[in-house]
Amino acid sequence: MFYSPNYETERVRLYDSKVKNKIEELNKFIGDKEYLLGYLTLADFRIAEASYYMEKLYNDHEEEFKKMVQIRKRVEGLP
């Protein structure tokens, strides 16, 4: 995606067609839990990593993936 010659067009198309729905589903699944499943798992580390990509690609939608960033901050705060 980052190296695509049509980066901006692809970014918007992908967000509208796939990413937005997946983020909404993920937010609904996380709910009020501190971690994805309610306790720390490998999936939380994957979510934390993905949140960096989301911030970079879709910084204009950062309010929508705030729960991912919260999980990332908890993972980063681990000893």
C-alpha positions as a Python dict, from the first residue, in 0.01 Angstrom:
ca = {
    (1, 'M'): (0, 0, 0),
    (2, 'F'): (270, 249, 95),
    (3, 'Y'): (451, 196, -235),
    (4, 'S'): (150, 199, -464),
    (5, 'P'): (156, 470, -732),
    (6, 'N'): (-216, 523, -663),
    (7, 'Y'): (-166, 536, -288),
    (8, 'E'): (-427, 798, -204),
    (9, 'T'): (-699, 646, -421),
    (10, 'E'): (-631, 294, -296),
    (11, 'R'): (-618, 409, 64),
    (12, 'V'): (-964, 566, 45),
    (13, 'R'): (-1114, 277, -153),
    (14, 'L'): (-978, 16, 85),
    (15, 'Y'): (-1095, 203, 391),
    (16, 'D'): (-1447, 245, 258),
    (17, 'S'): (-1480, -110, 126),
    (18, 'K'): (-1315, -316, 403),
    (19, 'V'): (-1131, -144, 684),
    (20, 'K'): (-1418, 62, 824),
    (21, 'N'): (-1641, -244, 870),
    (22, 'K'): (-1362, -448, 1029),
    (23, 'I'): (-1275, -170, 1272),
    (24, 'E'): (-1641, -138, 1373),
    (25, 'E'): (-1662, -514, 1433),
    (26, 'L'): (-1339, -511, 1632),
    (27, 'N'): (-1455, -219, 1847),
    (28, 'K'): (-1781, -398, 1917),
    (29, 'F'): (-1592, -717, 2011),
    (30, 'I'): (-1351, -532, 2243),
    (31, 'G'): (-1630, -342, 2415),
    (32, 'D'): (-1514, -229, 2760),
    (33, 'K'): (-1246, -496, 2801),
    (34, 'E'): (-885, -399, 2864),
    (35, 'Y'): (-758, -658, 2617),
    (36, 'L'): (-911, -825, 2314),
    (37, 'L'): (-1031, -1133, 2505),
    (38, 'G'): (-1039, -971, 2846),
    (39, 'Y'): (-691, -1097, 2933),
    (40, 'L'): (-352, -1063, 2765),
    (41, 'T'): (-297, -1289, 2463),
    (42, 'L'): (-81, -1294, 2153),
    (43, 'A'): (-370, -1131, 1967),
    (44, 'D'): (-319, -816, 2174),
    (45, 'F'): (38, -788, 2047),
    (46, 'R'): (-92, -823, 1690),
    (47, 'I'): (-354, -554, 1755),
    (48, 'A'): (-83, -330, 1900),
    (49, 'E'): (131, -370, 1589),
    (50, 'A'): (-162, -315, 1353),
    (51, 'S'): (-251, 6, 1536),
    (52, 'Y'): (76, 162, 1415),
    (53, 'Y'): (-18, 91, 1054),
    (54, 'M'): (-367, 226, 1108),
    (55, 'E'): (-230, 546, 1257),
    (56, 'K'): (0, 596, 963),
    (57, 'L'): (-244, 504, 686),
    (58, 'Y'): (-566, 644, 826),
    (59, 'N'): (-469, 927, 1059),
    (60, 'D'): (-783, 1113, 949),
    (61, 'H'): (-994, 834, 1107),
    (62, 'E'): (-797, 791, 1429),
    (63, 'E'): (-1104, 831, 1652),
    (64, 'E'): (-1247, 510, 1504),
    (65, 'F'): (-952, 289, 1605),
    (66, 'K'): (-895, 443, 1946),
    (67, 'K'): (-957, 108, 2118),
    (68, 'M'): (-670, -47, 1921),
    (69, 'V'): (-441, 231, 2040),
    (70, 'Q'): (-554, 179, 2400),
    (71, 'I'): (-462, -190, 2376),
    (72, 'R'): (-127, -91, 2227),
    (73, 'K'): (-56, 142, 2518),
    (74, 'R'): (-136, -134, 2766),
    (75, 'V'): (94, -374, 2581),
    (76, 'E'): (371, -114, 2567),
    (77, 'G'): (335, -62, 2942),
    (78, 'L'): (403, -425, 3022),
    (79, 'P'): (724, -496, 3215),
}
